[in-house]
């Protein structure tokens, strides 16, 4: 079994965080096939057990802030019909999807991406405060965690971004939450699991930078996500 990893984009050290993910995949016996080209990543899906999106790739048009729109001609990305079909086929064959952090911002011209992942970033509505200081991440009591992603996980502290006001699908049941630094709440969902199109999907909003992957509890959650999305 192998994993196809889509990596790359602006404002994040994706080579470093993808290396962290590759290490965790290897620890679960799943080699990482890393791509920075969107179309190449989707084209590599046939035969893969898992698709990991650790990237920030979107059209950079529409309501996107001006500082990104000026880069759209060079950095903007869309997803071709063939690539969309490749992901549908991957899920229908029982393949898994693990979306990390900025995966919720990707593919803004593909409405079904939000249906697959469970939630998406909406420019002008979604937000996050500056990274730091530490946040306390808490497992949700009585959450629908039949897959055991947060079983026996205690609250843990780390430095990461807390995304707020994502456009969540009605069936999303957050498994981890945190309050954005400098606010009084509400707590925001940071992790969920679901099934879509025949495949298993996990979204983990953490993972902005390598220190996020150094926290033992978070590393364990990502390992469990790898196991569950790959049918183990």
N, C-alpha and C positions, 0 to 999 in steps of 0.2 A: 504494500500500500504506500502511496505517496500523497503529498499535499502540494497543491499549486498555490503559491503565495503571490498576490499582487501587492507590490511595494512601490513607494515613491510619491512625490508631491511636494508642495510648498510648506514652509514654516515648521516642519518637524524633522527630526533626525531619523528618517525612516530606515536608512541602512543599519543604524544601531538597534532600533527596536525590532526590525525584522531579524537581525542576528539573535536577539533574545528569543523570539518566537521559534526560529529554526532550532535553537538549542532545546527548547521545550518539546518541539515536535520530535526531535531525535531521541529525547529521553523516553518517548512513548513509541519508539520504533517506526516513526513516520518521517522519511526523508523529505526535505523541502525543495521544491522546484520553484525558484524565485524568478519573477518577471517584473520589470518596471514598465513594460509596454502593455496597455490595457488590452488591446486586441490579442496580443500574443498569450496573455494569461488565460483569457477565456478559451482560446483555441487549444490550449494545453489541457483542458479539463477532461476530455475523454479518457477513461481509465483511472482517473484520480479518485481517491476516497474523500478528499477534503479540499475545499476552496477557502483560503484565508485571505481576507481583504484587510491589509494594513497599509492604507494609502489615502491620499487626498486628491482625488481626480474627479472634477466636475466641469461643466461647460464654462463656468466663470462669467456667465451672462445673467440677464434678468435682474433680480433684486440683489445680486452679489455686490458687495461694496466696491467703490470705484478703484480702490488700491489693487483689487484683483481683476476687475474688468479690463484694465489697461493691459493685462498680460494674457487675455483670453486667446488671442490669435496664436500665441506661441505655446501657452501652457494649458489651454482649455481642452477638455476631452469629452467625447460622447461615447456611447456604446452602440455598436452596430446591431442590426437585426440578427445577424449570424451569431454574435456574441450572446445576445439575450436568449436565443434559442439554445445555445450551448449550456447556459446555466440551467435552463428549464430541463434539458435532457439529463444534466448532472444530478439534479434533485430527484427527478423521476426515477433514476436508476438507484436511488438510495444514498447518493452522495451527500456530504455534510457541508455546511457553511459556517465559518467563524468570522464574524465581523469585529474588528478591533477599533476602538476609539473613533477616528475620523471616518470610518466606514459609513457612518450615518450621514455624512456630508456628501458622499460620492454620488455620482450618476443622477444628478438633479433633473435631467430630462427623461428619466425612465420611471414613471409612476409605480410600476410593479416592484421596483427595487425596495421601496418602503414597505410594500406588502410582504415581501420575502423577509426582509430584515426585521420588521416589526416597528420601525420608527425611523424618522428622517429629520435632518436639520432643516429649518425654514429660515432663510435670511430675513432679518428684520424682526423676527420673533424669538428664535432660539438664541442662546447666549451662554457664555461662561465667564466667570471672573478671572483675573490674572492668576496664573498658577502659583501655588503657595499661599499661605503656610500649609502645614499638614491638615488633612481632613480625616475624620473618623468614618470609616465605611462599616455599615451595620447590615448583617443578614436580616431579612424581613421575617418576623415571626409569623408562623402559619402560612408562609408563602407556598405556592404550588410548585414544590421542588421535588416532584416524583422522580427526577433524574439524579438527585443527590449532589448537585453542583455546590450547594452550600452546607451540606450536612456536616455538623460538628465544627463549622467554621465560626470562630469568635470574632467580634468586632476587631478591626485592625486599622492602624494609622498609616498613611502614606501621603506623599506629595504628588498630586495629580490634578487634572481639571475636572470640574463637575459641570456637565452639560445640563442646561435647563430649558424647559419649554420645547422639547422635541415634539414632533407630530407623531404621537404614538398610536398604534392600531388598538382597537378596543379590547382585544384579547390579551394584550401584553400585561404580564404579571411580574413586576420587578422582584428580583431575588436579593439584590444588594441596593442600598440607598446611602446617600450622604447629603448633608446640608452644605450648600455652597459657602465658602469662606466669606465672612463679612456680611452675611445675611442671617435672618432668623428663620429661614425655612421657606417653603416646605422641603422635606427631604426629596431628592430626585432619584429616580430609578437608574441604576448603573449597570445592571446585568439582567438578562432574561433569556429564556430558552423557549423554542416553539418548533412546530413541524409545519412544513410548507411544501406543497407539490411533490410529496413523497420523500422529502429529505428532512434532515434535522438541522436546526439553525440555533446558534448562540450569538448574542451581541454582548460585548463587554466594552463599556464606554471608557474604561480605564486604559492605561498604556500609552500615555503621552510621551514618555521618555524612559530610558533604561532603568532609572531608580524605581519606577513602578513595578518592574519585573523582578526586582531584588527582594520584594516583600514576600516572605514564605507563604502567607495565606493567599496572596494573589497568584503566585506561581502555581499553587495547588489547584486553585479554581480554573486556571487556564488549562492545566493538565487534564482535569476532569472534563472540561469542555471539549478537548481534543478527543478524549475517549468516547464521550457520548455522541458527538457529531459523526464519528466514524463507526458507530454501531457497536462499541465495545463497552 
